[in-house]
Amino acid sequence: MKKLLRHPASDPRQLALQLDFFSENFSSLPAVDSPAPRQAPTAQPAPPVEEPANPKIVLADGKRRIQLKEHLLEYSLRRSKRRSIGFLISDEGLRISAPKWVTLGEIENAIREKQRWIFNKLNEQRERSARQLQPQMQWRDGATFPYLGETITLRIASNANAGIAYDSLSRALTVCLPADAGEQQLKDRVQAWLQLEAKRVFAERLPVYAEKLGVTYQSFSLTSAMTQWGSCTADGRIKLNWRLMHFALPQIDYVIAHELSHLREMNHSPRFWATVQSVFPEFEEAKKALRDQAPETLPIF
């Protein structure tokens, strides 16, 4: 079968809305830099700080602990040649990279300053990991999957004249297939239906936000890109991922508003985000909903 998710061709003129998952290491969240409390001497590099071992904070696996009010936080520390203190949240927890000349006390002060961000990201990571443990969709009669933010039920009917119909009242998608049809035929039919629905919904929503922004797009097409929800070129060619049909309309509208806003600001500057907000004030909530969605919870075609 034709591979459904693939990397798009590189286009230097194209700006893309990137997914926070569907990457080689989708569990890792972006690192945040904290300025080092002091800079290394420019004449000669300072020697590494000798820090005495402390059995109260250094664990057997090399991780450290710090008490932050009622919370006991574990973290791993890596010394590097970087000029600032970096924080990274992953499946393994908090990892900190710091220059060799920064003392442990200064690192812990930086942790205290960033503790709200750290705990928020650790909670997001735990929620993401929990979603990844959810069982995958089984392609059979009675299975459920997301469509426009709601859960719909898949019904399979044996019929030589293959057809597909969606009942919005019962929220059931009935797929008619020959009795000897296999699972892949079922997947192909559902995917084709979702792509037709995507064309319909995108064609309805794009003009709405183009008018609000006062811009004109040249064309739009569907994409199955692995790392993008959408993209926009300088000449007004819009691409939108058909898998957005799994999400509620606000998330779809956010991606559309995001891409069309690039026709006014071909960057991700503060002016760009102000443009998005001017037509979609709740964009932060929609952006977070897309970012928090684990790929394992979406149907695999």
C-alpha positions in Angstrom: 0.0 0.0 0.0 1.1 3.5 -0.6 2.8 4.9 2.5 0.4 7.3 4.1 2.7 9.5 6.2 5.7 10.9 4.4 8.0 13.8 4.6 7.1 16.7 2.3 9.6 18.1 -0.2 11.8 20.8 1.2 10.8 24.3 0.0 12.8 27.3 1.4 9.8 29.6 0.7 7.5 27.5 2.7 6.5 28.0 6.4 5.0 25.0 8.1 3.1 24.4 11.3 5.1 21.6 13.0 3.8 18.8 15.1 5.3 18.3 18.5 5.2 14.6 17.9 5.6 12.3 14.9 9.3 12.8 15.2 12.2 10.4 15.9 12.0 11.3 19.6 8.4 12.5 20.1 8.6 12.0 23.8 11.1 14.8 24.4 9.9 18.4 24.9 11.9 21.4 23.8 14.7 22.5 26.0 14.5 25.8 27.8 17.6 27.8 28.4 18.3 29.8 31.6 21.1 32.3 31.6 24.1 31.2 33.5 24.5 33.2 36.7 27.9 34.4 35.7 30.2 34.1 32.7 33.5 32.3 32.4 36.6 34.4 32.4 37.6 35.4 28.9 41.4 35.3 29.5 41.6 31.8 30.8 38.8 29.2 31.3 38.0 28.6 34.9 38.8 25.0 36.1 35.9 22.7 36.8 34.3 23.2 40.2 35.1 20.4 42.6 31.9 19.5 44.2 32.0 17.2 47.2 29.8 14.1 47.0 26.6 14.5 49.1 24.8 11.2 49.8 21.6 13.1 50.6 21.2 14.4 47.1 23.2 12.1 44.8 21.5 8.7 44.1 23.0 5.4 43.0 22.1 6.1 39.4 23.9 9.4 39.4 20.7 11.5 39.6 20.3 14.2 42.2 17.4 15.4 44.3 16.3 18.8 45.4 13.5 19.6 47.9 11.1 22.3 46.5 8.6 23.0 49.2 6.5 19.8 49.4 8.0 18.3 46.2 11.1 16.2 46.0 12.5 16.6 42.5 14.9 14.2 40.8 17.1 15.4 38.0 20.2 14.3 36.1 23.1 16.8 35.6 25.4 16.9 32.6 28.4 19.2 32.4 29.0 20.7 29.0 30.7 23.6 27.1 27.5 25.5 26.7 27.2 29.1 28.0 23.9 28.7 29.8 21.9 26.3 32.0 19.6 24.2 29.8 16.5 22.2 30.9 15.1 19.2 29.0 12.0 17.1 29.9 11.8 13.6 28.5 10.6 10.1 29.4 13.5 9.9 31.8 12.5 13.1 33.6 14.4 16.3 34.0 17.9 16.6 32.6 20.0 19.7 33.1 23.0 20.7 31.1 25.3 23.4 32.7 28.7 24.9 32.1 31.6 23.3 34.1 32.2 26.6 35.9 28.7 26.9 37.4 28.4 25.7 41.0 25.8 23.2 42.2 24.2 26.0 44.3 23.8 28.2 41.3 22.2 25.3 39.3 19.7 24.7 42.1 18.9 28.3 42.3 18.1 28.1 38.5 15.9 25.1 39.2 13.9 27.0 41.9 13.4 29.9 39.4 12.1 27.5 36.7 10.2 25.1 39.1 6.7 26.1 37.8 7.7 25.4 34.2 9.5 22.2 35.2 6.5 20.7 37.1 4.0 21.8 34.4 6.1 20.0 31.7 6.6 16.9 33.9 2.9 16.7 34.3 2.4 17.0 30.6 4.9 14.3 29.9 3.2 11.9 32.4 -0.2 12.6 30.7 1.4 12.0 27.3 2.9 8.7 28.5 -0.4 7.6 29.9 -2.1 8.2 26.5 0.5 6.2 24.7 -0.4 3.2 26.8 -4.0 3.2 25.5 -4.8 0.3 23.2 -4.7 0.8 19.5 -7.9 0.9 17.5 -9.0 -2.6 16.2 -10.4 -2.4 12.7 -13.7 -4.3 13.2 -17.4 -3.8 13.5 -18.2 -1.7 16.6 -14.7 -0.1 16.8 -14.6 3.7 17.6 -12.4 6.5 16.4 -12.3 10.3 16.6 -14.0 12.4 13.9 -14.3 16.2 14.3 -13.6 15.8 18.0 -16.3 13.3 18.7 -16.2 9.5 19.0 -18.0 7.7 16.1 -18.7 4.0 15.8 -17.6 1.9 12.8 -20.2 -0.4 11.3 -19.4 -3.0 8.7 -22.1 -4.3 6.3 -21.6 -7.1 3.9 -22.6 -5.9 0.4 -21.1 -6.5 -3.0 -21.9 -2.9 -4.0 -19.4 -1.1 -1.7 -20.6 2.1 -0.2 -20.1 4.3 2.9 -22.5 6.5 4.8 -22.3 8.5 8.0 -25.3 9.0 10.3 -24.7 12.2 12.4 -27.6 11.3 14.8 -26.2 7.9 15.8 -22.6 9.0 15.1 -22.1 5.8 13.1 -20.1 5.3 10.0 -21.4 2.3 8.0 -19.0 0.8 5.5 -20.3 -1.7 2.9 -17.7 -4.3 1.8 -17.7 -7.6 0.0 -17.8 -10.6 2.3 -14.2 -11.5 1.5 -12.8 -8.0 2.1 -9.7 -7.7 4.2 -8.8 -5.2 6.9 -6.7 -3.1 4.6 -9.7 -2.6 2.3 -11.7 -1.4 5.3 -8.9 1.1 6.2 -8.6 2.3 2.6 -12.4 3.0 2.5 -12.4 4.9 5.8 -9.3 6.9 4.8 -10.8 7.9 1.5 -14.0 9.0 3.3 -12.0 11.1 5.8 -10.0 12.7 2.9 -13.3 13.7 1.1 -14.6 15.1 4.4 -11.4 17.0 4.8 -11.7 18.6 1.4 -15.3 19.6 2.2 -14.5 21.1 5.7 -11.3 22.9 4.6 -13.1 24.4 1.6 -15.7 25.8 3.9 -13.4 27.2 6.6 -10.6 28.6 4.5 -12.7 31.4 2.9 -14.0 32.4 6.4 -10.5 33.2 7.8 -9.1 34.5 4.5 -11.9 37.2 4.6 -11.2 38.0 8.2 -7.5 38.4 7.4 -8.0 40.2 4.2 -5.8 37.8 2.2 -6.2 35.7 -0.9 -4.8 32.1 -1.2 -4.1 30.6 -4.5 -5.0 27.0 -3.8 -5.2 24.3 -1.1 -4.5 20.6 -1.1 -4.3 17.7 1.3 -1.1 16.4 2.8 -0.1 13.3 4.7 3.1 14.8 6.1 4.6 13.2 9.1 5.7 16.3 10.9 3.2 19.0 9.7 -0.4 19.9 10.3 -0.2 22.5 7.5 2.0 24.7 5.4 1.9 27.9 3.4 4.1 29.2 0.6 4.7 32.8 -0.3 2.6 32.6 -3.4 -0.5 31.4 -1.4 -0.4 27.6 -1.8 -1.9 26.1 1.4 -1.5 22.5 2.4 -3.5 20.9 5.3 -3.2 17.5 6.8 -6.3 15.4 6.3 -5.8 13.8 9.8 -7.0 17.1 11.2 -10.4 15.6 10.7 -9.9 13.6 13.9 -9.9 16.9 15.8 -12.7 19.3 16.8 -13.4 22.3 14.6 -11.5 24.8 16.8 -8.3 22.9 16.2 -8.9 22.8 12.5 -9.7 26.5 12.5 -6.6 27.3 14.4 -4.4 25.6 11.8 -6.2 27.3 8.9 -5.9 30.7 10.6 -2.2 30.0 11.3 -1.4 29.2 7.7 -3.4 32.1 6.2 -1.7 34.5 8.7 1.6 33.7 7.0 0.2 35.5 3.9 0.6 38.7 6.0 3.6 37.7 8.1 5.9 35.0 6.5 7.6 34.3 9.9 6.8 33.4 13.5 7.5 36.8 14.9 5.4 38.5 17.7 3.6 40.3 14.8 2.6 37.0 13.3 1.1 35.6 16.5 -0.7 38.9 17.0 -2.2 38.4 13.5 -3.3 34.9 14.4 -4.9 36.1 17.7 -6.7 38.9 15.9 -8.9 36.4 14.0 -8.6 33.4 16.4 -8.3 34.7 20.0 -8.3 31.3 21.7 -5.4 30.0 19.6 -3.3 29.1 22.6 -5.9 26.5 23.8 -6.2 25.0 20.3 -2.4 24.9 19.8 -2.0 23.1 23.2 -4.7 20.5 22.3 -2.9 19.6 19.0 0.5 19.5 20.8 -0.8 17.2 23.6 -2.4 14.7 21.3 -0.4 11.5 21.3 -0.1 9.9 17.9 -0.8 6.4 19.4 -4.3 7.5 20.1 -5.1 8.2 16.4 -6.1 5.5 14.0 -3.2 3.9 12.0 -4.1 3.5 8.3 
